[in-house]
Amino acid sequence: MRRLHPVHVGLFSMLMISLVVMVLLVYTDTDSTFGMVTVIGCLVYFFLYVVYLAILALLKTIRMDRDEKKERLFKFLAWFVALSVIDVATSLLASSEIRPLDFFVSFGLALGITFFDVL
């Protein structure tokens, strides 16, 4: 079993604590300056943490061997095509409009499913 690095555990713990504080402040509808600064700070930390995880995943992906990269690329393409077909089919059943921005959801889900275990 792989041990978790203390820095990663600390960053993730701070993320969870800040998200709980932000949800409580938004839920109680606090209109104070402190509440707004806290919510903005939590959002900034959240986005910085997401960027940190993306860079970490990119670095680990670069270190993979060529066969594993090829396998993951095909897996990503298969998931993306499958999820896009499902999205287009449900869009056609629900309404006659297919928006190009709907493919970002399929792209993100396929990316997450394929590269989740890299982190």
N, C-alpha and C positions, 0 to 999 in steps of 0.2 A: 504494500500500500504506500502511495506517495504521501510524503508529509507536506503540509502547507507551509509556505514561507510566512513568517510573522508579519512582514510588511503587507502582504496581500490580505491577511486576516484583519489587520488593523484598518486598512483602507476600506475593506468591505464592511466592517463593523461601523466605521464612521458614516459610510453611505446609508446603512440601514437606520442608524440613529437619526441622521439628518432627514431622511425621508419620513420617519415617524413624526419628528418635530414639525416638518413642513405640512404633513397631512393634518395634524392637530391644529396648527395655526390656520390653515385654510378652512377646515371644518368648523372651527369656532367663529370664523369670520371676524378675526381681530383686525381692527382698522388702525392699529398703532404703527408708528414709524419703525419700531423694533421688529414688529411682525413682518413688515414688508422687506426690511433689510435681511431678516433671517430667511425668508422664503427665496429671495433673490440669491443669497449666498448658498442655500441648499441646491438651487437649480444650477448655479455655476459649478459647484462641486460635483453634481451628478453628471453634467456634460464633460467635465474634465476627467472624471473617472471612466466614462464611456470611451473617450479618446485614448486614455491610458490602456484600457483593455484592448482596443483596436490595434494599437501599436504593438502591444505584447503578442497578440495573435498573429500579426503580420510578421514579426520577427521569428516566431516559432514556425510559421508556415515557410518562411524562406529557408530555414534550416532542415526542412523535410527532404527526403530523397525524391528523386524524379518520379519513380513509380507511384509513390503515395500521392504526390501532387496531381499526377494524371488521373489516378483513381478518384480523388476528391473532386476534380474538375468535372469528370463525367457524372459523378453522383450529384453535384450541384446542378448541372444542366438538366439531368433527369427530374430532379425535384422542381426546378424552375418551370420546366415545360408542363409537368403534371399539375402543379398549382395554378399556372396560368390558364390551362384548359379548364380546370374546375372554376376558376374565377370568371372566365368568359362565359361558360355555360350557365352559371348562376346569374350573371348579369343579363344574359339573353332571356332567361326565364322570368326574372323579376322586372326588368324594363328593357327597352330596346337600345339603351345607351351604353356604349363601352368607352370608358375614359382611359387614355394612356397612363394617367397617374395611378390607376389601379394595379399596374404591373409592379410598382414599387413594393407593395405588400408581398407579392409572390417572390420577388427578388430577395427581400429581407428574410422571409421565412426560409427560403431555400438556403440562403447563406448561413443562417443560424443553425439549421438542421445539419448542414454539412460540416461546419467548422466549430460546432459547440464544444467538442471534446478537445480541441486544441488548447483552450484555456485551462 
